[in-house]
Amino acid sequence: MTAGENNGAPLLDRVKTPEDLRKLSLDELPELCAEIRREIVGTVSKTGGHLASSLGAVEIAVALHYVYDTPKDKLVWDTGHQAYAHKILTGRREAFHTLRQKNGLSGYPTPEESGYDCYPVGHAGTSVSVALGLAAARDLKGENFQVVSIIGDGALTAGLALEALNNNAARSKFTIVLNDNAMSISPTKGAIAKHFARLVSNVHYRQFKRNCKNILSSIPLVGVHLMNFSMRLLGAFKLLFIVDNIFEKMGFHYIGPVDGNDVKELVRILKARSTEQVMPVVLHCRTKKGKGYAPAEKNPERFHGVGQFDPATGEPAKTVKKYPTYTDAVSKTVLELAEKDERVVVVSAAMCGGTGMTNFANHFPDRFFDVGIAEQHAVTFAGGLASSGLRPVVGIYSTFMQRAYDEIAHDVCLPNANVILALDRAGLVGSDGKTHHGAFDMSYLRHLPNLKIFSPRDEAAVRAVFEYALKHDGPVAVRYPRRTIPYDLPGENVPAFSGDVTKWQTLREGDLCANNATGHMVFHALRAAEIVKEKYAKAVRVIDACAIKPLDAETLTSLADIPVVTLEDNALIGGLSETVAFQFKKPLLSFGIPDDFVSHGTLDELYSDLGWQPEQIAEKIAERLIK
């Protein structure tokens, strides 16, 4: 199938809501799935988004809405990467072209958008806990509806998901649909992934079940009810073949593995189980990530999260990449330092490619550890590595590192372990929106004893910070954004980063005010200073506040008699602004993230909304300080 072959999508045109879907015949559902795939590919090629995972889960979404009485019955999607078909089927097809665009549809399920989204989601491993909460409340209130959690095999490695499985409390009318494609973003790692593989590869049981079904179906007048009874009886025999099924041991009735891309079979199974269910069920569906779109099937990792691309070829839209990204700079630096220092190891939580550590993993496979979607374990595991004399770099997105807060405090900072926390995607991330902005890391890390925190402005600063971290006795956090490093600097040349990384660097002199900026916000501060100089003939001092902790007391003291401006891509509460204000006990002009969750949009759009564009910063300075 190639994108663009959708000749009017006649079936999809008739499906405005799940109620319309249920009017279709079972035989029409495969064609509907094909139409939905074309819709997804056509839209995501223009908007970007999570493509491969959503393509693989189309049949699951169709079957669930076909069988269950949604939204009365609750579907709880985990992470949300795979929920695009769900959005199309639940009244949002006409708005689907606005996916991940400012004021358009979110890339993730959100109740603000639709009553079919029963809970906000964006981080992995939450759906079983939420679904159990819904089921427990339903039973307590004497209500009657089904609750279904849809979770991927990668997300099921999250500690939260395993805790929820352990707490299932034998809830009836509660189903877990395990979408097993052997991947999260990267291929799934660990013992649970191996367990799933054993379940899937048990050819003896699968062949035995297939033979029995063929024999029963060949007997005249067996009837549907007898067939269903026989297949239920057959299910009991799986214990002869699969004696270590983790779900059965945790109190679930396990069904599978089944072909999760066979929509008709899924409907039959779900219908049978929804009417007779007396104990919690795990329906194990094997799916193909990227299903139905050849480029995504061939390279599902690359098509997990994509920008614009040519739907006919899968090739990315032509872009001019003039400069490396901050992630590129960290990747290059860590690899080069590891070549000189054999103590350097890298720990990833299923984000090897996203955090730029693929080259490291290829060069030093024995020094690279992917622990799966298990951020808490990743951090404490790194503490253990450090206690044995190694220098682990833990590469995790800022928004996901939130999950490991206690481990950072208790297992890294308390023992003063030599762990380097590499916080990718710090600050705003754009179209992924509220659940993925790295808005809080400065705030949740600053008050932890022993921890040093840095936000480098460019590649030279990245290298200097990591070199410092390798020599420093204790934990270090390095935060950096999802964007290219700007080098077209306004006005005269800016001095290269040099010297002690714990000292702030003055890049421009001036006495109107002092712009103290962290990370890439330094470039906004520089451009704003140029605008003030051009429009008002006033000089603004610009300071690179790379060291967030410790603060540079000497530089701060020198600012006692000048108005102070702070610029940071972090929440103002608990960030640089609040800290500097506490030091000075005087009002500041502060630019940062307000006390709210920021929605999705392009970085330029979000920066404009927050007043972060250099022109806006310059105007605010002039309004406050130039009479």
C-alpha positions in Angstrom: 0.0 0.0 0.0 1.2 3.5 -0.8 -0.1 6.7 0.7 -2.4 8.6 -1.6 -4.4 5.7 -2.9 -7.4 6.5 -0.8 -10.2 6.8 -3.3 -12.6 8.8 -1.1 -12.4 6.3 1.8 -16.1 5.4 1.5 -16.3 3.4 4.7 -14.5 5.9 6.7 -16.8 8.6 5.5 -19.6 6.7 7.1 -17.9 6.4 10.5 -18.2 9.6 12.4 -18.4 7.9 15.8 -18.0 4.4 17.3 -21.7 4.1 17.1 -21.4 4.3 13.3 -18.6 1.9 13.3 -20.8 -0.8 15.0 -23.2 -0.6 12.0 -20.5 -2.0 9.7 -20.3 -5.7 9.0 -17.4 -7.8 10.3 -16.3 -8.3 6.7 -16.0 -4.5 6.1 -13.6 -4.0 9.0 -10.3 -4.9 7.2 -11.0 -2.4 4.5 -11.8 0.2 7.1 -8.5 -0.5 8.8 -6.7 0.1 5.5 -8.5 3.4 5.0 -7.5 4.5 8.5 -3.9 3.7 7.8 -3.9 5.8 4.6 -5.4 8.7 6.6 -2.8 8.4 9.3 0.1 8.3 6.8 -1.2 11.2 4.8 -1.7 13.4 7.9 1.5 12.5 9.7 3.6 13.1 6.6 2.5 16.7 6.9 2.3 17.3 10.7 4.9 14.8 12.0 4.1 12.5 14.9 4.2 9.0 16.2 3.6 7.0 13.1 4.8 3.4 13.3 3.2 2.6 16.7 -0.2 4.0 15.6 -0.1 2.0 12.3 0.5 -1.2 14.2 -2.4 -0.7 16.6 -5.2 0.2 14.0 -6.9 -3.2 14.3 -6.9 -3.0 18.1 -8.5 0.4 18.1 -11.2 -0.7 15.6 -12.0 -3.9 17.4 -12.2 -2.3 20.8 -14.6 0.4 19.6 -16.6 -2.2 17.6 -17.1 -4.5 20.6 -17.3 -2.1 23.6 -19.9 0.5 24.2 -17.6 3.5 24.3 -17.5 6.0 25.9 -19.6 4.3 28.6 -17.0 1.5 28.6 -13.6 3.0 29.3 -10.6 2.6 27.1 -7.3 3.7 28.8 -4.5 4.1 26.3 -1.0 3.8 27.6 1.5 6.5 26.5 -0.8 7.4 23.6 1.7 6.9 20.7 -0.7 4.2 19.3 -4.0 6.1 19.6 -4.3 8.0 16.3 -6.8 5.5 15.0 -8.8 6.0 18.2 -8.8 9.7 17.6 -10.1 9.2 14.0 -12.9 6.9 15.1 -14.1 9.1 17.9 -15.3 12.2 16.0 -12.0 13.9 15.4 -11.3 12.9 11.8 -12.2 16.3 10.4 -9.7 17.9 12.8 -7.1 15.2 12.4 -5.1 17.4 9.9 -4.4 19.8 12.9 -2.6 17.0 14.8 0.2 18.4 17.0 -0.4 21.9 15.5 -1.0 25.0 17.7 -4.6 25.0 18.8 -5.1 21.7 17.1 -5.4 18.1 18.2 -2.9 16.9 20.8 -0.6 14.0 19.8 -1.8 12.2 22.9 -5.2 11.3 24.5 -6.6 14.2 26.6 -10.1 14.5 28.2 -10.1 18.2 27.3 -10.3 17.1 23.7 -12.9 14.3 23.8 -15.1 12.4 26.2 -13.7 9.2 24.6 -10.3 10.1 26.2 -11.0 9.1 29.8 -7.6 10.2 31.2 -4.7 12.4 30.1 -1.6 10.4 29.1 1.9 10.8 27.6 4.3 8.9 29.8 4.6 5.1 29.6 3.3 2.5 32.1 0.3 4.4 33.6 -2.7 2.8 32.0 -3.0 -0.3 34.2 -3.0 1.8 37.3 -5.5 4.2 36.0 -7.8 1.4 34.6 -7.7 -0.4 38.0 -8.7 2.9 39.7 -11.6 3.3 37.3 -12.7 -0.3 37.9 -12.4 -0.1 41.7 -14.5 3.1 41.7 -17.0 1.6 39.4 -17.5 -1.4 41.7 -17.6 0.8 44.8 -20.4 2.9 43.3 -22.3 -0.1 41.9 -21.9 0.9 38.3 -21.8 -1.4 35.3 -19.3 -0.9 32.5 -16.1 -2.5 31.1 -12.6 -1.1 31.6 -9.8 -1.8 29.2 -6.2 -0.9 29.4 -4.2 -0.9 26.2 -0.5 -1.1 26.9 2.6 -1.9 24.9 5.2 -4.5 25.7 7.8 -1.8 26.2 5.6 0.1 28.6 4.9 -3.0 30.6 8.6 -3.0 31.7 7.9 0.2 33.7 7.8 -0.4 37.4 4.5 1.4 37.7 2.8 -1.1 35.4 4.3 -4.1 37.3 3.0 -2.6 40.6 -0.4 -2.3 39.1 -0.4 -5.9 37.8 0.5 -7.0 41.3 -2.5 -5.1 42.6 -5.2 -6.3 40.2 -7.4 -7.5 43.0 -9.2 -10.0 40.7 -11.4 -7.2 39.2 -14.1 -8.6 36.8 -14.9 -6.6 33.7 -11.3 -5.5 33.5 -9.2 -6.3 30.5 -5.6 -5.6 29.6 -4.8 -5.6 25.9 -1.1 -6.2 25.5 0.1 -4.7 22.2 3.3 -6.7 21.7 5.4 -5.5 18.8 8.7 -6.4 20.5 9.6 -2.7 20.6 9.0 0.5 22.6 10.9 3.1 20.7 13.9 0.9 20.3 13.7 -2.9 20.5 12.4 -4.0 23.9 15.0 -5.2 26.3 15.0 -7.3 29.5 13.6 -10.4 31.1 9.9 -9.5 30.5 10.6 -9.1 26.7 12.2 -12.5 26.7 9.2 -13.9 28.6 6.9 -12.5 25.9 9.1 -14.0 23.2 8.8 -17.4 24.9 5.0 -17.2 24.9 4.9 -16.2 21.3 7.5 -18.8 20.1 5.9 -21.8 21.8 5.2 -23.5 18.5 4.0 -26.7 20.1 1.0 -25.0 21.9 0.2 -22.8 18.9 0.2 -25.8 16.5 -1.8 -27.9 18.9 -4.4 -25.1 19.2 -4.6 -24.6 15.5 -5.1 -28.3 14.8 -7.9 -28.6 17.4 -9.7 -25.6 15.9 -9.4 -27.0 12.4 -10.8 -30.3 13.5 -13.7 -28.8 15.4 -14.6 -26.5 12.6 -14.8 -29.4 10.2 -17.4 -31.2 12.2 -20.9 -30.5 10.9 -23.4 -28.8 13.3 -20.8 -28.1 16.0 -22.3 -24.6 16.4 -20.7 -21.4 17.6 -21.5 -22.0 21.3 -19.9 -25.5 21.3 -16.9 -24.1 19.4 -16.4 -21.4 22.0 -16.8 -23.9 24.8 -14.3 -26.2 23.2 -11.8 -23.4 22.6 -12.1 -22.3 26.3 -11.5 -25.9 27.3 -8.5 -25.9 25.0 -7.2 -22.8 26.7 -6.8 -24.8 29.9 -4.4 -27.1 28.1 -1.9 -24.3 27.5 -0.6 -24.9 31.0 0.8 -28.1 29.7 3.0 -26.0 27.3 3.4 -22.7 29.1 4.0 -23.4 32.7 5.6 -20.0 33.7 3.0 -17.5 32.4 3.5 -14.5 34.5 0.0 -13.2 34.0 -1.6 -16.4 35.1 0.4 -16.4 38.2 -0.7 -12.9 39.0 -4.4 -13.8 38.8 -5.3 -13.0 35.2 -6.9 -15.2 32.6 -4.3 -15.1 29.8 -5.4 -15.3 26.1 -2.9 -15.5 23.4 -0.8 -14.8 21.8 -3.2 -13.8 19.0 -2.7 -11.9 15.7 -3.3 -8.3 16.7 -3.5 -7.2 13.1 -6.4 -9.6 12.4 -9.3 -7.4 13.2 -12.0 -10.0 12.6 -10.3 -12.5 15.0 -9.9 -9.7 17.6 -13.6 -8.9 17.4 -14.6 -12.5 17.9 -12.3 -12.9 20.9 -13.4 -9.6 22.5 -17.1 -10.4 22.0 -16.7 -13.8 23.7 -14.8 -12.4 26.6 -16.9 -9.3 27.2 -20.1 -11.3 27.7 -18.8 -14.0 30.1 -15.9 -12.3 31.9 -15.7 -13.2 35.6 -12.0 -12.5 36.2 -9.4 -10.0 34.8 -8.1 -10.9 31.4 -4.9 -10.3 29.5 -5.3 -10.4 25.8 -1.8 -10.8 24.3 -1.8 -9.3 20.8 1.2 -9.6 18.5 1.3 -6.7 16.1 3.7 -5.3 13.5 5.0 -1.8 14.2 4.5 0.3 11.1 2.0 -2.2 9.7 0.7 -1.4 6.2 3.3 1.3 5.3 6.4 -0.3 3.9 9.0 2.3 5.0 7.7 2.1 8.6 7.6 -1.7 8.5 11.2 -1.7 7.3 12.5 0.8 9.8 10.0 1.2 12.7 12.5 2.9 15.0 13.0 5.7 12.6 9.3 6.1 12.0 8.4 6.0 15.7 8.5 9.8 15.9 8.9 11.6 12.6 8.8 15.1 11.2 7.4 15.8 7.8 8.2 13.3 5.1 7.3 12.2 1.5 4.5 9.7 1.9 5.3 8.0 -1.4 8.9 7.2 -0.4 9.2 7.7 3.3 12.1 10.1 2.8 12.2 13.1 5.2 11.2 16.5 3.8 14.2 18.4 2.6 15.6 20.5 5.4 18.8 22.4 5.7 20.6 21.3 8.8 23.3 24.0 9.2 24.3 23.3 12.7 24.5 20.3 15.1 21.9 19.8 17.8 22.7 19.9 21.5 22.0 16.1 21.5 24.6 15.7 18.7 27.1 17.7 20.8 26.5 15.5 23.9 26.7 12.3 21.8 30.0 13.4 20.2 31.5 14.5 23.6 30.6 11.4 25.5 31.9 9.1 22.8 35.2 11.0 22.6 35.6 11.1 26.4 34.8 7.4 26.6 37.6 6.6 24.1 40.1 8.2 26.5 38.5 7.1 29.8 37.4 3.4 30.1 35.4 4.3 33.3 32.8 6.0 31.1 29.6 3.9 30.6 26.2 4.9 29.4 22.8 3.9 30.8 19.6 4.4 28.7 15.9 3.9 29.5 14.7 2.7 26.1 15.8 6.0 24.5 19.2 5.1 22.9 18.5 6.9 19.6 16.5 9.8 21.1 19.3 10.7 23.5 22.0 10.4 20.8 23.7 7.3 22.3 23.5 5.0 19.3 27.1 5.6 18.3 28.3 5.0 21.8 26.3 1.7 21.9 27.9 0.6 18.6 31.4 1.5 19.6 31.2 0.2 23.2 28.4 -2.4 23.4 29.8 -3.8 26.7 29.7 -0.4 28.3 26.2 0.5 27.2 23.2 -0.6 29.2 19.6 -0.2 28.0 17.3 -1.0 31.0 14.0 -0.5 29.2 11.3 1.9 30.3 12.6 1.9 33.9 13.9 5.3 34.8 14.0 4.6 38.5 16.0 1.5 38.0 18.3 3.3 35.5 19.3 5.9 38.1 19.8 3.5 41.0 21.6 1.1 38.7 24.0 3.9 37.8 24.6 4.6 41.5 25.7 1.0 41.8 28.0 1.3 38.8 29.5 4.5 40.3 30.1 2.9 43.6 32.4 0.4 41.8 34.5 3.1 40.3 32.8 3.7 37.0 31.5 7.0 35.6 28.0 6.3 34.3 26.2 8.8 32.1 22.4 8.4 32.4 20.8 9.7 29.2 17.0 10.3 29.9 14.6 13.0 28.7 14.0 15.7 31.3 10.3 15.0 31.4 10.9 11.2 32.1 13.6 11.9 34.6 10.8 13.2 36.9 9.9 9.6 37.5 13.3 9.0 39.2 13.2 11.9 41.6 13.5 9.8 44.8 16.3 7.6 43.3 18.3 10.8 42.4 17.9 12.0 46.0 18.3 8.7 47.8 20.6 6.7 45.6 22.8 9.3 43.9 22.9 12.5 45.9 22.9 10.9 49.4 25.9 8.7 48.7 27.4 11.5 46.6 27.8 9.1 43.7 29.8 10.0 40.6 26.8 9.8 38.3 26.3 12.2 35.3 22.6 12.9 34.6 22.3 13.9 30.9 18.8 15.5 30.7 17.9 15.7 27.0 14.8 17.7 25.9 15.2 20.2 28.8 12.8 23.2 28.3 10.1 23.3 25.7 10.0 20.5 23.1 7.3 21.8 20.7 4.6 19.6 19.3 4.7 16.8 21.9 3.2 19.4 24.3 2.2 19.3 28.0 3.3 15.8 28.9 6.8 16.1 27.3 8.0 19.7 28.0 11.1 19.5 30.2 9.8 22.4 32.3 10.6 21.3 35.8 14.1 19.7 36.1 15.9 22.8 37.4 13.2 23.2 40.0 13.1 19.6 41.2 16.9 19.2 41.2 18.2 22.5 42.6 17.5 21.8 46.3 19.2 18.3 46.3 22.4 18.3 48.3 25.7 17.4 46.6 24.2 17.8 43.1 25.8 20.2 40.6 23.6 21.5 37.7 24.7 23.0 34.4 23.0 24.3 31.3 25.7 24.8 28.5 25.1 27.3 25.7 27.0 25.7 22.9 29.2 22.7 21.9 32.3 24.1 23.6 30.4 24.5 26.8 29.0 21.0 26.5 32.5 19.6 26.3 33.7 21.7 29.2 30.8 20.7 31.4 31.3 17.0 30.7 35.0 17.2 31.3 34.3 18.9 34.6 31.8 16.2 35.5 34.3 13.4 34.9 36.8 15.0 37.3 34.3 16.2 39.9 33.7 14.0 43.0 29.9 13.8 43.2 26.8 13.8 40.9 26.4 16.3 38.1 23.3 17.1 36.0 23.6 18.5 32.5 20.4 19.9 30.9 20.1 20.7 27.2 17.2 21.4 24.8 15.8 19.7 21.7 17.1 22.1 19.1 20.1 23.1 17.0 22.9 25.1 18.5 22.7 28.6 17.1 26.0 30.1 15.9 24.9 33.2 13.9 25.4 35.6 16.8 24.4 39.3 16.7 26.9 42.1 16.6 30.5 41.5 17.4 32.0 38.1 18.0 31.1 36.4 21.3 34.1 35.0 23.2 34.3 31.2 23.2 33.4 29.4 26.3 36.5 28.9 28.4 37.7 28.7 32.0 35.9 27.4 35.1 32.4 26.1 34.2 31.3 27.0 37.7 31.9 30.7 37.0 29.4 32.8 34.9 30.8 34.4 31.8 30.1 38.0 30.8 29.6 38.1 27.1 28.5 41.8 26.7 29.2 44.8 28.9 26.5 47.3 29.8 24.9 49.2 32.6 21.2 49.4 31.7 20.6 46.0 33.1 22.2 42.5 33.3 20.7 39.7 31.3 21.5 36.5 33.1 20.6 33.5 30.8 20.9 29.8 30.9 21.7 27.4 28.0 20.3 28.4 24.6 18.5 31.3 26.2 21.9 33.1 26.2 21.3 33.6 22.4 17.9 35.3 23.1 19.6 37.5 25.7 22.3 38.5 23.2 19.9 39.3 20.4 17.7 41.3 22.8 20.7 43.3 23.9 21.5 44.1 20.3 17.9 45.3 19.7 18.0 47.5 22.8 21.3 49.0 21.6 20.0 49.6 18.1 16.6 51.1 19.1 17.5 52.9 22.3 21.3 53.3 22.3 21.5 51.6 25.7 24.0 48.9 26.6 22.8 45.7 28.2 25.2 43.4 30.0 24.8 39.7 29.0 25.9 36.9 31.3 26.0 33.2 30.5 24.7 31.6 33.7 25.9 28.1 32.7 26.2 26.9 36.4 22.8 26.8 37.8 24.1 25.1 41.0 26.4 26.3 42.4 25.5 29.9 41.7 28.4 32.2 40.9 28.4 34.3 44.1 31.2 36.6 42.9 29.3 37.6 39.7 26.0 37.9 41.6 27.7 40.3 44.1 28.9 42.4 41.2 25.3 42.9 40.1 24.1 44.4 43.3 23.7 47.9 41.9 22.2 47.1 38.5 18.8 45.9 37.4 18.8 42.1 36.9 17.0 40.2 34.2 16.8 36.4 34.2 16.1 34.2 31.2 15.5 30.4 31.5 13.6 27.6 29.8 12.3 26.2 33.1 9.5 26.9 35.5 9.9 30.3 37.2 8.9 28.7 40.5 12.0 27.0 41.8 14.2 28.1 38.9 17.0 30.6 38.3 14.7 33.6 38.7 13.4 32.6 42.1 16.9 31.7 43.3 18.5 35.0 42.1 15.6 37.0 43.6 16.2 35.3 46.9 19.8 36.4 46.8 19.1 40.0 46.0 15.8 40.6 47.9 14.7 42.9 45.1 12.4 42.7 42.1 13.7 41.1 38.9 12.5 41.0 35.3 12.1 37.3 34.7 11.4 35.3 31.5 10.6 31.6 32.0 7.7 29.2 32.1 4.7 30.3 34.2 2.8 28.2 36.8 0.9 26.3 34.1 1.3 23.4 31.7 2.3 24.7 28.3 0.3 23.3 25.3 1.8 22.1 22.0 2.9 24.1 19.0 6.2 25.0 17.2 8.9 26.4 19.4 8.6 29.7 17.7 4.9 29.8 18.4 5.4 28.8 22.1 8.2 31.3 22.6 6.0 34.1 21.2 3.2 33.1 23.5 5.6 33.2 26.5 7.2 36.5 25.4 10.6 34.8 24.8 11.4 36.2 21.4 14.3 38.6 21.4 12.1 41.5 20.2 9.6 40.8 23.0 12.4 40.7 25.6 13.9 43.9 24.3 10.5 45.7 24.5 9.9 44.5 28.0 13.3 45.7 29.1 12.7 49.1 27.5 9.2 49.3 29.0 10.6 48.6 32.5 13.9 50.5 32.5 13.9 53.2 29.8 11.8 56.3 30.6 
